[in-house]
Amino acid sequence: MDWRDRIVVDPTILVGKPVIKGTRIAVEFVIDLLANGWSENDILTNYPGLAPEDVRACLAYASEALREEHVYPIGR
């Protein structure tokens, strides 16, 4: 699955934060729910407009964003 099929960035929606296509639900929000112990089923139950593929797309987006992140160590 390619996250690009389900995640969009539009400057007119949530000031350009990545969101699930057709919603105003930010990738960041879904990742935060998962980090706070919500299961995929919890998310889908509380947000019935979402599909399991949407949750996986959020994870794939976050994974790619972290993989592309550049870290510059600061000397001590």
N, C-alpha and C positions, 0 to 999 in steps of 0.2 A: 504494500500500500504506500502511495506517495502522499504525504501530508498536504502537499500543495493542492490536492483535489478537494480538501475539506477545510483548509485554513486560509483566510484572506487577510490582507492588510489594506485598509482603506482609510485615508486621512479624515474622511467624514464620519467614520464610525469609531467611537471611543478614542478619539484623537490619534488614530493610526495604530493602535495596539492590535496585535494579531488576534483575530476572533474566529469562531467557528462559522463557516459560511452560512448565510441566511439568518444569523442570530446576532445578538449583541453580547454573547458570552465569550469572554476573553480566555485565551489559552492560559494565561497567568492564573485566572480564577479556578479553572479546572485542575491545574497542577497544585494550587494551594489546597483545594479540597482533598485531593489524593494525599498530599503531605500531612494533612490533619486527620488522616485515618478513614476518610470516606472510601468505600469500595466503588468499583465501577457501577455495580448494581444500585448503590445509594444515589449516585449521580443521575443515573438514568431514570430512577423512580422520581426524584425531585425535579428533574428537568426532562419531562417526557418528550420534548421536541428533539432531543439528542439521540444519536445512535451509538452503539458500541464503537463503531469506526471513528466517530468524532473524538471520543476519549483517547483512543489509540493514536489518532492524528496529533492530538495535543502532546502526548508523550513523545512521539517521533519528532515533532517540531522542537520541543525542549531539548531533546537529545542532540539534534543537529546543531542547535544554537550553542550548546555547551561544547560540542566537538570543535566548532569553529572559533570559540573564544580564545583570545590571546591573553596570556598571563605574563606579566612582567614583574619578576621578583624585585623587591626593594631591599637593598643591602642594609644590614644592621651593624 
